């Protein structure tokens, strides 16, 4: 397998796909506000040019969501002028990603988790994977890995669990992925999976091959 760079034509095509889905930059932020970086890059794998996304496994010592798979990101600092600044700052702090390596192409409508935290997905393109030297912050991140974006539209290695919140029944999606680089399995689920289903649906211009039944508190269109 070999890394590839994202050329200008591919970048412009991705920008066009997100144009109708992005939201206006937030001028006023809710008390509980955060942003995550959906960092995409292209790589040649098994004779296929594949779009992949960078994920982390959170440290097991964290008080919030210990050991879970997540997108790089976190809570907004008062100094952050917008969601892009939050996502890029957090990605640098968590995984050592230099913001100069990433081109931001869109910011999607925020999701809202069960605790009322607003989470804005910031979509970025990593032009050259080889230029990125992952440096996990041990206080926050246990591992850094990547997965193919298209897997979040497929039924393979997916399962769903019915949950209930304030009388509403919804489905939590779980995606199991075996990383050959790490030689072990990871499970991507809940809000992280929901965000990546949304991003994959935009990029590949199709709905997933399974029923989503998203929770209404996510504040996302069905």
PyMOL commands that place a pseudoatom at each C-alpha (Angstrom):
pseudoatom trace, name=CA, resn=UNK, resi=1, chain=A, elem=C, hetatm=0, pos=[0.000, 0.000, 0.000]
pseudoatom trace, name=CA, resn=UNK, resi=2, chain=A, elem=C, hetatm=0, pos=[1.215, 3.515, -0.671]
pseudoatom trace, name=CA, resn=UNK, resi=3, chain=A, elem=C, hetatm=0, pos=[0.039, 6.945, 0.342]
pseudoatom trace, name=CA, resn=UNK, resi=4, chain=A, elem=C, hetatm=0, pos=[-1.185, 9.391, -2.245]
pseudoatom trace, name=CA, resn=UNK, resi=5, chain=A, elem=C, hetatm=0, pos=[-1.744, 13.117, -2.239]
pseudoatom trace, name=CA, resn=UNK, resi=6, chain=A, elem=C, hetatm=0, pos=[-5.068, 14.804, -2.936]
pseudoatom trace, name=CA, resn=UNK, resi=7, chain=A, elem=C, hetatm=0, pos=[-4.864, 16.777, -6.196]
pseudoatom trace, name=CA, resn=UNK, resi=8, chain=A, elem=C, hetatm=0, pos=[-6.738, 20.016, -6.907]
pseudoatom trace, name=CA, resn=UNK, resi=9, chain=A, elem=C, hetatm=0, pos=[-9.421, 18.350, -9.035]
pseudoatom trace, name=CA, resn=UNK, resi=10, chain=A, elem=C, hetatm=0, pos=[-10.279, 15.843, -6.311]
pseudoatom trace, name=CA, resn=UNK, resi=11, chain=A, elem=C, hetatm=0, pos=[-10.339, 18.656, -3.740]
pseudoatom trace, name=CA, resn=UNK, resi=12, chain=A, elem=C, hetatm=0, pos=[-12.696, 20.778, -5.846]
pseudoatom trace, name=CA, resn=UNK, resi=13, chain=A, elem=C, hetatm=0, pos=[-15.007, 17.797, -6.334]
pseudoatom trace, name=CA, resn=UNK, resi=14, chain=A, elem=C, hetatm=0, pos=[-15.213, 17.258, -2.568]
pseudoatom trace, name=CA, resn=UNK, resi=15, chain=A, elem=C, hetatm=0, pos=[-15.859, 20.959, -1.959]
pseudoatom trace, name=CA, resn=UNK, resi=16, chain=A, elem=C, hetatm=0, pos=[-18.796, 20.873, -4.410]
pseudoatom trace, name=CA, resn=UNK, resi=17, chain=A, elem=C, hetatm=0, pos=[-20.320, 17.871, -2.640]
pseudoatom trace, name=CA, resn=UNK, resi=18, chain=A, elem=C, hetatm=0, pos=[-20.403, 19.737, 0.677]
pseudoatom trace, name=CA, resn=UNK, resi=19, chain=A, elem=C, hetatm=0, pos=[-21.586, 23.113, -0.663]
pseudoatom trace, name=CA, resn=UNK, resi=20, chain=A, elem=C, hetatm=0, pos=[-25.283, 22.360, -0.221]
pseudoatom trace, name=CA, resn=UNK, resi=21, chain=A, elem=C, hetatm=0, pos=[-24.809, 20.796, 3.221]
pseudoatom trace, name=CA, resn=UNK, resi=22, chain=A, elem=C, hetatm=0, pos=[-22.617, 23.241, 5.103]
pseudoatom trace, name=CA, resn=UNK, resi=23, chain=A, elem=C, hetatm=0, pos=[-24.012, 25.655, 7.649]
pseudoatom trace, name=CA, resn=UNK, resi=24, chain=A, elem=C, hetatm=0, pos=[-23.279, 29.330, 8.219]
pseudoatom trace, name=CA, resn=UNK, resi=25, chain=A, elem=C, hetatm=0, pos=[-20.430, 30.001, 10.686]
pseudoatom trace, name=CA, resn=UNK, resi=26, chain=A, elem=C, hetatm=0, pos=[-21.784, 30.289, 14.206]
pseudoatom trace, name=CA, resn=UNK, resi=27, chain=A, elem=C, hetatm=0, pos=[-21.732, 33.819, 15.599]
pseudoatom trace, name=CA, resn=UNK, resi=28, chain=A, elem=C, hetatm=0, pos=[-23.143, 32.851, 18.990]
pseudoatom trace, name=CA, resn=UNK, resi=29, chain=A, elem=C, hetatm=0, pos=[-22.108, 29.668, 20.743]
pseudoatom trace, name=CA, resn=UNK, resi=30, chain=A, elem=C, hetatm=0, pos=[-24.212, 27.699, 23.230]
pseudoatom trace, name=CA, resn=UNK, resi=31, chain=A, elem=C, hetatm=0, pos=[-22.802, 27.221, 26.724]
pseudoatom trace, name=CA, resn=UNK, resi=32, chain=A, elem=C, hetatm=0, pos=[-21.907, 23.632, 25.842]
pseudoatom trace, name=CA, resn=UNK, resi=33, chain=A, elem=C, hetatm=0, pos=[-20.117, 23.894, 22.505]
pseudoatom trace, name=CA, resn=UNK, resi=34, chain=A, elem=C, hetatm=0, pos=[-17.472, 21.743, 20.845]
pseudoatom trace, name=CA, resn=UNK, resi=35, chain=A, elem=C, hetatm=0, pos=[-16.122, 20.808, 17.424]
pseudoatom trace, name=CA, resn=UNK, resi=36, chain=A, elem=C, hetatm=0, pos=[-14.518, 17.719, 15.905]
pseudoatom trace, name=CA, resn=UNK, resi=37, chain=A, elem=C, hetatm=0, pos=[-12.234, 17.397, 12.891]
pseudoatom trace, name=CA, resn=UNK, resi=38, chain=A, elem=C, hetatm=0, pos=[-13.316, 14.899, 10.244]
pseudoatom trace, name=CA, resn=UNK, resi=39, chain=A, elem=C, hetatm=0, pos=[-9.885, 14.654, 8.626]
pseudoatom trace, name=CA, resn=UNK, resi=40, chain=A, elem=C, hetatm=0, pos=[-10.044, 12.847, 5.275]
pseudoatom trace, name=CA, resn=UNK, resi=41, chain=A, elem=C, hetatm=0, pos=[-7.210, 11.711, 3.041]
pseudoatom trace, name=CA, resn=UNK, resi=42, chain=A, elem=C, hetatm=0, pos=[-6.773, 9.471, 0.005]
pseudoatom trace, name=CA, resn=UNK, resi=43, chain=A, elem=C, hetatm=0, pos=[-4.690, 6.331, -0.047]
pseudoatom trace, name=CA, resn=UNK, resi=44, chain=A, elem=C, hetatm=0, pos=[-4.102, 3.567, -2.556]
pseudoatom trace, name=CA, resn=UNK, resi=45, chain=A, elem=C, hetatm=0, pos=[-5.136, 0.254, -1.007]
pseudoatom trace, name=CA, resn=UNK, resi=46, chain=A, elem=C, hetatm=0, pos=[-5.614, -3.020, -2.881]
pseudoatom trace, name=CA, resn=UNK, resi=47, chain=A, elem=C, hetatm=0, pos=[-5.705, -1.318, -6.296]
pseudoatom trace, name=CA, resn=UNK, resi=48, chain=A, elem=C, hetatm=0, pos=[-8.339, 1.133, -5.072]
pseudoatom trace, name=CA, resn=UNK, resi=49, chain=A, elem=C, hetatm=0, pos=[-7.978, 4.833, -4.364]
pseudoatom trace, name=CA, resn=UNK, resi=50, chain=A, elem=C, hetatm=0, pos=[-9.705, 4.973, -0.987]
pseudoatom trace, name=CA, resn=UNK, resi=51, chain=A, elem=C, hetatm=0, pos=[-10.911, 7.905, 1.068]
pseudoatom trace, name=CA, resn=UNK, resi=52, chain=A, elem=C, hetatm=0, pos=[-10.053, 7.368, 4.725]
pseudoatom trace, name=CA, resn=UNK, resi=53, chain=A, elem=C, hetatm=0, pos=[-10.712, 9.221, 7.978]
pseudoatom trace, name=CA, resn=UNK, resi=54, chain=A, elem=C, hetatm=0, pos=[-8.452, 9.647, 11.020]
pseudoatom trace, name=CA, resn=UNK, resi=55, chain=A, elem=C, hetatm=0, pos=[-9.802, 8.500, 14.395]
pseudoatom trace, name=CA, resn=UNK, resi=56, chain=A, elem=C, hetatm=0, pos=[-8.521, 8.191, 17.946]
pseudoatom trace, name=CA, resn=UNK, resi=57, chain=A, elem=C, hetatm=0, pos=[-9.004, 5.834, 20.858]
pseudoatom trace, name=CA, resn=UNK, resi=58, chain=A, elem=C, hetatm=0, pos=[-9.454, 7.999, 23.920]
pseudoatom trace, name=CA, resn=UNK, resi=59, chain=A, elem=C, hetatm=0, pos=[-7.317, 7.424, 26.992]
pseudoatom trace, name=CA, resn=UNK, resi=60, chain=A, elem=C, hetatm=0, pos=[-8.808, 5.068, 29.560]
pseudoatom trace, name=CA, resn=UNK, resi=61, chain=A, elem=C, hetatm=0, pos=[-7.907, 7.591, 32.289]
pseudoatom trace, name=CA, resn=UNK, resi=62, chain=A, elem=C, hetatm=0, pos=[-10.267, 10.287, 31.001]
pseudoatom trace, name=CA, resn=UNK, resi=63, chain=A, elem=C, hetatm=0, pos=[-13.359, 11.050, 33.056]
pseudoatom trace, name=CA, resn=UNK, resi=64, chain=A, elem=C, hetatm=0, pos=[-15.528, 11.441, 29.949]
pseudoatom trace, name=CA, resn=UNK, resi=65, chain=A, elem=C, hetatm=0, pos=[-15.975, 8.554, 27.477]
pseudoatom trace, name=CA, resn=UNK, resi=66, chain=A, elem=C, hetatm=0, pos=[-12.762, 6.718, 28.514]
pseudoatom trace, name=CA, resn=UNK, resi=67, chain=A, elem=C, hetatm=0, pos=[-11.389, 4.238, 25.998]
pseudoatom trace, name=CA, resn=UNK, resi=68, chain=A, elem=C, hetatm=0, pos=[-13.960, 5.087, 23.322]
pseudoatom trace, name=CA, resn=UNK, resi=69, chain=A, elem=C, hetatm=0, pos=[-13.226, 5.768, 19.666]
pseudoatom trace, name=CA, resn=UNK, resi=70, chain=A, elem=C, hetatm=0, pos=[-13.637, 9.439, 18.743]
pseudoatom trace, name=CA, resn=UNK, resi=71, chain=A, elem=C, hetatm=0, pos=[-12.840, 12.055, 16.148]
pseudoatom trace, name=CA, resn=UNK, resi=72, chain=A, elem=C, hetatm=0, pos=[-10.116, 14.527, 17.154]
pseudoatom trace, name=CA, resn=UNK, resi=73, chain=A, elem=C, hetatm=0, pos=[-11.802, 17.465, 18.839]
pseudoatom trace, name=CA, resn=UNK, resi=74, chain=A, elem=C, hetatm=0, pos=[-13.183, 18.871, 22.035]
pseudoatom trace, name=CA, resn=UNK, resi=75, chain=A, elem=C, hetatm=0, pos=[-14.734, 21.809, 23.850]
pseudoatom trace, name=CA, resn=UNK, resi=76, chain=A, elem=C, hetatm=0, pos=[-14.490, 25.342, 22.541]
pseudoatom trace, name=CA, resn=UNK, resi=77, chain=A, elem=C, hetatm=0, pos=[-12.079, 27.721, 24.248]
pseudoatom trace, name=CA, resn=UNK, resi=78, chain=A, elem=C, hetatm=0, pos=[-13.065, 31.364, 24.604]
pseudoatom trace, name=CA, resn=UNK, resi=79, chain=A, elem=C, hetatm=0, pos=[-10.088, 32.290, 22.406]
pseudoatom trace, name=CA, resn=UNK, resi=80, chain=A, elem=C, hetatm=0, pos=[-11.405, 30.155, 19.508]
pseudoatom trace, name=CA, resn=UNK, resi=81, chain=A, elem=C, hetatm=0, pos=[-12.993, 32.471, 16.953]
pseudoatom trace, name=CA, resn=UNK, resi=82, chain=A, elem=C, hetatm=0, pos=[-15.064, 29.703, 15.355]
pseudoatom trace, name=CA, resn=UNK, resi=83, chain=A, elem=C, hetatm=0, pos=[-15.616, 25.937, 15.108]
pseudoatom trace, name=CA, resn=UNK, resi=84, chain=A, elem=C, hetatm=0, pos=[-12.730, 25.562, 12.664]
pseudoatom trace, name=CA, resn=UNK, resi=85, chain=A, elem=C, hetatm=0, pos=[-10.314, 27.073, 15.182]
pseudoatom trace, name=CA, resn=UNK, resi=86, chain=A, elem=C, hetatm=0, pos=[-11.597, 24.704, 17.882]
pseudoatom trace, name=CA, resn=UNK, resi=87, chain=A, elem=C, hetatm=0, pos=[-11.273, 21.593, 15.717]
pseudoatom trace, name=CA, resn=UNK, resi=88, chain=A, elem=C, hetatm=0, pos=[-7.776, 22.440, 14.455]
pseudoatom trace, name=CA, resn=UNK, resi=89, chain=A, elem=C, hetatm=0, pos=[-6.489, 23.412, 17.896]
pseudoatom trace, name=CA, resn=UNK, resi=90, chain=A, elem=C, hetatm=0, pos=[-7.821, 20.219, 19.454]
pseudoatom trace, name=CA, resn=UNK, resi=91, chain=A, elem=C, hetatm=0, pos=[-6.383, 18.083, 16.641]
pseudoatom trace, name=CA, resn=UNK, resi=92, chain=A, elem=C, hetatm=0, pos=[-2.967, 19.628, 17.181]
pseudoatom trace, name=CA, resn=UNK, resi=93, chain=A, elem=C, hetatm=0, pos=[-3.177, 19.078, 20.944]
pseudoatom trace, name=CA, resn=UNK, resi=94, chain=A, elem=C, hetatm=0, pos=[-4.507, 15.515, 20.726]
pseudoatom trace, name=CA, resn=UNK, resi=95, chain=A, elem=C, hetatm=0, pos=[-2.698, 13.969, 17.754]
pseudoatom trace, name=CA, resn=UNK, resi=96, chain=A, elem=C, hetatm=0, pos=[0.006, 16.474, 16.754]
pseudoatom trace, name=CA, resn=UNK, resi=97, chain=A, elem=C, hetatm=0, pos=[-1.659, 17.424, 13.466]
pseudoatom trace, name=CA, resn=UNK, resi=98, chain=A, elem=C, hetatm=0, pos=[-0.176, 20.630, 12.034]
pseudoatom trace, name=CA, resn=UNK, resi=99, chain=A, elem=C, hetatm=0, pos=[-3.083, 22.828, 10.828]
pseudoatom trace, name=CA, resn=UNK, resi=100, chain=A, elem=C, hetatm=0, pos=[-1.026, 23.851, 7.780]
pseudoatom trace, name=CA, resn=UNK, resi=101, chain=A, elem=C, hetatm=0, pos=[-1.380, 20.288, 6.446]
pseudoatom trace, name=CA, resn=UNK, resi=102, chain=A, elem=C, hetatm=0, pos=[-5.187, 20.501, 6.385]
pseudoatom trace, name=CA, resn=UNK, resi=103, chain=A, elem=C, hetatm=0, pos=[-7.537, 22.347, 4.043]
pseudoatom trace, name=CA, resn=UNK, resi=104, chain=A, elem=C, hetatm=0, pos=[-10.956, 22.963, 5.612]
pseudoatom trace, name=CA, resn=UNK, resi=105, chain=A, elem=C, hetatm=0, pos=[-13.745, 22.497, 3.073]
pseudoatom trace, name=CA, resn=UNK, resi=106, chain=A, elem=C, hetatm=0, pos=[-16.935, 22.619, 5.156]
pseudoatom trace, name=CA, resn=UNK, resi=107, chain=A, elem=C, hetatm=0, pos=[-18.565, 22.863, 8.571]
pseudoatom trace, name=CA, resn=UNK, resi=108, chain=A, elem=C, hetatm=0, pos=[-21.753, 20.825, 8.942]
pseudoatom trace, name=CA, resn=UNK, resi=109, chain=A, elem=C, hetatm=0, pos=[-24.812, 21.471, 11.082]
pseudoatom trace, name=CA, resn=UNK, resi=110, chain=A, elem=C, hetatm=0, pos=[-23.911, 20.635, 14.698]
pseudoatom trace, name=CA, resn=UNK, resi=111, chain=A, elem=C, hetatm=0, pos=[-25.103, 17.431, 16.330]
pseudoatom trace, name=CA, resn=UNK, resi=112, chain=A, elem=C, hetatm=0, pos=[-26.321, 17.582, 19.942]
pseudoatom trace, name=CA, resn=UNK, resi=113, chain=A, elem=C, hetatm=0, pos=[-25.517, 14.752, 22.336]
pseudoatom trace, name=CA, resn=UNK, resi=114, chain=A, elem=C, hetatm=0, pos=[-27.669, 13.468, 25.191]
pseudoatom trace, name=CA, resn=UNK, resi=115, chain=A, elem=C, hetatm=0, pos=[-26.023, 15.850, 27.661]
pseudoatom trace, name=CA, resn=UNK, resi=116, chain=A, elem=C, hetatm=0, pos=[-26.825, 18.884, 25.509]
pseudoatom trace, name=CA, resn=UNK, resi=117, chain=A, elem=C, hetatm=0, pos=[-23.316, 19.360, 24.096]
pseudoatom trace, name=CA, resn=UNK, resi=118, chain=A, elem=C, hetatm=0, pos=[-23.351, 20.888, 20.603]
pseudoatom trace, name=CA, resn=UNK, resi=119, chain=A, elem=C, hetatm=0, pos=[-20.770, 19.144, 18.373]
pseudoatom trace, name=CA, resn=UNK, resi=120, chain=A, elem=C, hetatm=0, pos=[-19.894, 20.775, 15.033]
pseudoatom trace, name=CA, resn=UNK, resi=121, chain=A, elem=C, hetatm=0, pos=[-18.281, 18.471, 12.426]
pseudoatom trace, name=CA, resn=UNK, resi=122, chain=A, elem=C, hetatm=0, pos=[-15.486, 20.344, 10.635]
pseudoatom trace, name=CA, resn=UNK, resi=123, chain=A, elem=C, hetatm=0, pos=[-14.509, 18.657, 7.367]
pseudoatom trace, name=CA, resn=UNK, resi=124, chain=A, elem=C, hetatm=0, pos=[-10.845, 18.847, 6.382]
pseudoatom trace, name=CA, resn=UNK, resi=125, chain=A, elem=C, hetatm=0, pos=[-8.605, 17.309, 3.747]
pseudoatom trace, name=CA, resn=UNK, resi=126, chain=A, elem=C, hetatm=0, pos=[-5.105, 16.099, 4.624]
pseudoatom trace, name=CA, resn=UNK, resi=127, chain=A, elem=C, hetatm=0, pos=[-3.213, 16.589, 1.370]
pseudoatom trace, name=CA, resn=UNK, resi=128, chain=A, elem=C, hetatm=0, pos=[-0.217, 14.390, 2.085]
pseudoatom trace, name=CA, resn=UNK, resi=129, chain=A, elem=C, hetatm=0, pos=[-0.516, 11.627, 4.681]
pseudoatom trace, name=CA, resn=UNK, resi=130, chain=A, elem=C, hetatm=0, pos=[3.261, 11.106, 4.707]
pseudoatom trace, name=CA, resn=UNK, resi=131, chain=A, elem=C, hetatm=0, pos=[3.742, 14.653, 5.998]
pseudoatom trace, name=CA, resn=UNK, resi=132, chain=A, elem=C, hetatm=0, pos=[1.664, 13.871, 9.087]
pseudoatom trace, name=CA, resn=UNK, resi=133, chain=A, elem=C, hetatm=0, pos=[3.670, 12.444, 11.973]
pseudoatom trace, name=CA, resn=UNK, resi=134, chain=A, elem=C, hetatm=0, pos=[1.084, 11.242, 14.539]
pseudoatom trace, name=CA, resn=UNK, resi=135, chain=A, elem=C, hetatm=0, pos=[1.962, 12.297, 18.086]
pseudoatom trace, name=CA, resn=UNK, resi=136, chain=A, elem=C, hetatm=0, pos=[-0.748, 11.163, 20.486]
pseudoatom trace, name=CA, resn=UNK, resi=137, chain=A, elem=C, hetatm=0, pos=[-1.095, 13.196, 23.653]
pseudoatom trace, name=CA, resn=UNK, resi=138, chain=A, elem=C, hetatm=0, pos=[-0.979, 10.406, 26.292]
pseudoatom trace, name=CA, resn=UNK, resi=139, chain=A, elem=C, hetatm=0, pos=[-3.220, 12.365, 28.662]
pseudoatom trace, name=CA, resn=UNK, resi=140, chain=A, elem=C, hetatm=0, pos=[-6.017, 12.275, 26.084]
pseudoatom trace, name=CA, resn=UNK, resi=141, chain=A, elem=C, hetatm=0, pos=[-5.287, 9.744, 23.339]
pseudoatom trace, name=CA, resn=UNK, resi=142, chain=A, elem=C, hetatm=0, pos=[-4.244, 6.121, 23.584]
pseudoatom trace, name=CA, resn=UNK, resi=143, chain=A, elem=C, hetatm=0, pos=[-4.056, 5.351, 19.858]
pseudoatom trace, name=CA, resn=UNK, resi=144, chain=A, elem=C, hetatm=0, pos=[-4.425, 6.978, 16.440]
pseudoatom trace, name=CA, resn=UNK, resi=145, chain=A, elem=C, hetatm=0, pos=[-5.748, 4.952, 13.515]
pseudoatom trace, name=CA, resn=UNK, resi=146, chain=A, elem=C, hetatm=0, pos=[-7.738, 5.352, 10.310]
pseudoatom trace, name=CA, resn=UNK, resi=147, chain=A, elem=C, hetatm=0, pos=[-10.645, 3.646, 8.571]
pseudoatom trace, name=CA, resn=UNK, resi=148, chain=A, elem=C, hetatm=0, pos=[-12.276, 3.786, 5.124]
pseudoatom trace, name=CA, resn=UNK, resi=149, chain=A, elem=C, hetatm=0, pos=[-15.064, 6.363, 5.047]
pseudoatom trace, name=CA, resn=UNK, resi=150, chain=A, elem=C, hetatm=0, pos=[-17.294, 4.220, 2.830]
pseudoatom trace, name=CA, resn=UNK, resi=151, chain=A, elem=C, hetatm=0, pos=[-17.651, 1.546, 5.535]
pseudoatom trace, name=CA, resn=UNK, resi=152, chain=A, elem=C, hetatm=0, pos=[-20.199, 3.781, 7.282]
pseudoatom trace, name=CA, resn=UNK, resi=153, chain=A, elem=C, hetatm=0, pos=[-22.695, 3.188, 4.482]
pseudoatom trace, name=CA, resn=UNK, resi=154, chain=A, elem=C, hetatm=0, pos=[-22.354, -0.596, 4.456]
pseudoatom trace, name=CA, resn=UNK, resi=155, chain=A, elem=C, hetatm=0, pos=[-24.080, -3.262, 6.488]
pseudoatom trace, name=CA, resn=UNK, resi=156, chain=A, elem=C, hetatm=0, pos=[-20.928, -5.360, 6.823]
pseudoatom trace, name=CA, resn=UNK, resi=157, chain=A, elem=C, hetatm=0, pos=[-19.444, -5.459, 10.340]
pseudoatom trace, name=CA, resn=UNK, resi=158, chain=A, elem=C, hetatm=0, pos=[-22.298, -3.269, 11.579]
pseudoatom trace, name=CA, resn=UNK, resi=159, chain=A, elem=C, hetatm=0, pos=[-24.759, -3.846, 14.395]
pseudoatom trace, name=CA, resn=UNK, resi=160, chain=A, elem=C, hetatm=0, pos=[-27.382, -1.682, 16.045]
pseudoatom trace, name=CA, resn=UNK, resi=161, chain=A, elem=C, hetatm=0, pos=[-28.704, -1.420, 19.577]
pseudoatom trace, name=CA, resn=UNK, resi=162, chain=A, elem=C, hetatm=0, pos=[-32.105, 0.015, 20.434]
pseudoatom trace, name=CA, resn=UNK, resi=163, chain=A, elem=C, hetatm=0, pos=[-32.069, 2.661, 23.152]
pseudoatom trace, name=CA, resn=UNK, resi=164, chain=A, elem=C, hetatm=0, pos=[-34.714, 4.863, 24.751]
pseudoatom trace, name=CA, resn=UNK, resi=165, chain=A, elem=C, hetatm=0, pos=[-34.564, 8.489, 25.845]
pseudoatom trace, name=CA, resn=UNK, resi=166, chain=A, elem=C, hetatm=0, pos=[-37.532, 10.412, 27.264]
pseudoatom trace, name=CA, resn=UNK, resi=167, chain=A, elem=C, hetatm=0, pos=[-39.942, 7.929, 25.725]
pseudoatom trace, name=CA, resn=UNK, resi=168, chain=A, elem=C, hetatm=0, pos=[-38.301, 7.936, 22.301]
pseudoatom trace, name=CA, resn=UNK, resi=169, chain=A, elem=C, hetatm=0, pos=[-36.795, 4.746, 20.887]
pseudoatom trace, name=CA, resn=UNK, resi=170, chain=A, elem=C, hetatm=0, pos=[-33.818, 5.102, 18.578]
pseudoatom trace, name=CA, resn=UNK, resi=171, chain=A, elem=C, hetatm=0, pos=[-30.917, 3.051, 17.240]
pseudoatom trace, name=CA, resn=UNK, resi=172, chain=A, elem=C, hetatm=0, pos=[-27.244, 3.359, 18.132]
pseudoatom trace, name=CA, resn=UNK, resi=173, chain=A, elem=C, hetatm=0, pos=[-25.037, 2.135, 15.298]
pseudoatom trace, name=CA, resn=UNK, resi=174, chain=A, elem=C, hetatm=0, pos=[-21.835, 0.165, 15.966]
pseudoatom trace, name=CA, resn=UNK, resi=175, chain=A, elem=C, hetatm=0, pos=[-19.141, -0.464, 13.324]
pseudoatom trace, name=CA, resn=UNK, resi=176, chain=A, elem=C, hetatm=0, pos=[-16.383, -2.986, 14.017]
pseudoatom trace, name=CA, resn=UNK, resi=177, chain=A, elem=C, hetatm=0, pos=[-13.112, -2.490, 12.152]
pseudoatom trace, name=CA, resn=UNK, resi=178, chain=A, elem=C, hetatm=0, pos=[-9.967, -4.610, 12.213]
pseudoatom trace, name=CA, resn=UNK, resi=179, chain=A, elem=C, hetatm=0, pos=[-6.884, -2.462, 11.723]
pseudoatom trace, name=CA, resn=UNK, resi=180, chain=A, elem=C, hetatm=0, pos=[-4.083, -4.366, 10.017]
pseudoatom trace, name=CA, resn=UNK, resi=181, chain=A, elem=C, hetatm=0, pos=[-1.637, -1.645, 11.045]
pseudoatom trace, name=CA, resn=UNK, resi=182, chain=A, elem=C, hetatm=0, pos=[-2.583, -1.969, 14.734]
pseudoatom trace, name=CA, resn=UNK, resi=183, chain=A, elem=C, hetatm=0, pos=[-3.419, -5.699, 14.523]
pseudoatom trace, name=CA, resn=UNK, resi=184, chain=A, elem=C, hetatm=0, pos=[-6.578, -5.337, 16.548]
pseudoatom trace, name=CA, resn=UNK, resi=185, chain=A, elem=C, hetatm=0, pos=[-10.262, -4.415, 16.429]
pseudoatom trace, name=CA, resn=UNK, resi=186, chain=A, elem=C, hetatm=0, pos=[-11.829, -1.031, 17.068]
pseudoatom trace, name=CA, resn=UNK, resi=187, chain=A, elem=C, hetatm=0, pos=[-15.516, -0.214, 17.510]
pseudoatom trace, name=CA, resn=UNK, resi=188, chain=A, elem=C, hetatm=0, pos=[-16.874, 3.102, 16.240]
pseudoatom trace, name=CA, resn=UNK, resi=189, chain=A, elem=C, hetatm=0, pos=[-20.307, 3.888, 17.629]
pseudoatom trace, name=CA, resn=UNK, resi=190, chain=A, elem=C, hetatm=0, pos=[-22.874, 6.419, 18.885]
pseudoatom trace, name=CA, resn=UNK, resi=191, chain=A, elem=C, hetatm=0, pos=[-22.334, 10.073, 17.917]
pseudoatom trace, name=CA, resn=UNK, resi=192, chain=A, elem=C, hetatm=0, pos=[-19.004, 9.437, 16.174]
pseudoatom trace, name=CA, resn=UNK, resi=193, chain=A, elem=C, hetatm=0, pos=[-20.642, 6.808, 13.968]
pseudoatom trace, name=CA, resn=UNK, resi=194, chain=A, elem=C, hetatm=0, pos=[-23.585, 9.134, 13.339]
pseudoatom trace, name=CA, resn=UNK, resi=195, chain=A, elem=C, hetatm=0, pos=[-21.319, 11.953, 12.169]
pseudoatom trace, name=CA, resn=UNK, resi=196, chain=A, elem=C, hetatm=0, pos=[-19.392, 9.623, 9.855]
pseudoatom trace, name=CA, resn=UNK, resi=197, chain=A, elem=C, hetatm=0, pos=[-22.587, 8.179, 8.364]
pseudoatom trace, name=CA, resn=UNK, resi=198, chain=A, elem=C, hetatm=0, pos=[-23.624, 11.749, 7.581]
pseudoatom trace, name=CA, resn=UNK, resi=199, chain=A, elem=C, hetatm=0, pos=[-20.258, 12.625, 6.010]
pseudoatom trace, name=CA, resn=UNK, resi=200, chain=A, elem=C, hetatm=0, pos=[-20.131, 9.387, 3.976]
pseudoatom trace, name=CA, resn=UNK, resi=201, chain=A, elem=C, hetatm=0, pos=[-23.679, 9.992, 2.702]
pseudoatom trace, name=CA, resn=UNK, resi=202, chain=A, elem=C, hetatm=0, pos=[-22.601, 13.398, 1.388]
pseudoatom trace, name=CA, resn=UNK, resi=203, chain=A, elem=C, hetatm=0, pos=[-19.351, 12.198, -0.173]
pseudoatom trace, name=CA, resn=UNK, resi=204, chain=A, elem=C, hetatm=0, pos=[-20.812, 9.127, -1.877]
pseudoatom trace, name=CA, resn=UNK, resi=205, chain=A, elem=C, hetatm=0, pos=[-24.210, 10.704, -2.586]
pseudoatom trace, name=CA, resn=UNK, resi=206, chain=A, elem=C, hetatm=0, pos=[-26.266, 7.809, -1.265]
pseudoatom trace, name=CA, resn=UNK, resi=207, chain=A, elem=C, hetatm=0, pos=[-28.017, 6.667, 1.867]
pseudoatom trace, name=CA, resn=UNK, resi=208, chain=A, elem=C, hetatm=0, pos=[-26.669, 3.843, 4.061]
pseudoatom trace, name=CA, resn=UNK, resi=209, chain=A, elem=C, hetatm=0, pos=[-27.813, 0.278, 3.392]
pseudoatom trace, name=CA, resn=UNK, resi=210, chain=A, elem=C, hetatm=0, pos=[-29.462, 0.067, 6.794]
pseudoatom trace, name=CA, resn=UNK, resi=211, chain=A, elem=C, hetatm=0, pos=[-32.089, 1.834, 8.854]
pseudoatom trace, name=CA, resn=UNK, resi=212, chain=A, elem=C, hetatm=0, pos=[-30.630, 4.685, 10.887]
pseudoatom trace, name=CA, resn=UNK, resi=213, chain=A, elem=C, hetatm=0, pos=[-33.478, 5.846, 13.142]
pseudoatom trace, name=CA, resn=UNK, resi=214, chain=A, elem=C, hetatm=0, pos=[-31.412, 8.642, 14.657]
pseudoatom trace, name=CA, resn=UNK, resi=215, chain=A, elem=C, hetatm=0, pos=[-32.341, 10.095, 18.057]
pseudoatom trace, name=CA, resn=UNK, resi=216, chain=A, elem=C, hetatm=0, pos=[-34.265, 13.361, 17.731]
pseudoatom trace, name=CA, resn=UNK, resi=217, chain=A, elem=C, hetatm=0, pos=[-32.020, 15.067, 20.313]
pseudoatom trace, name=CA, resn=UNK, resi=218, chain=A, elem=C, hetatm=0, pos=[-29.193, 14.931, 17.755]
pseudoatom trace, name=CA, resn=UNK, resi=219, chain=A, elem=C, hetatm=0, pos=[-31.180, 17.647, 15.973]
pseudoatom trace, name=CA, resn=UNK, resi=220, chain=A, elem=C, hetatm=0, pos=[-30.344, 16.130, 12.592]
pseudoatom trace, name=CA, resn=UNK, resi=221, chain=A, elem=C, hetatm=0, pos=[-32.613, 15.652, 9.529]
pseudoatom trace, name=CA, resn=UNK, resi=222, chain=A, elem=C, hetatm=0, pos=[-33.825, 12.123, 8.834]
for i in range(1, 222): cmd.bond("trace and resi %d" % i, "trace and resi %d" % (i + 1))
show_as sticks, trace
zoom trace
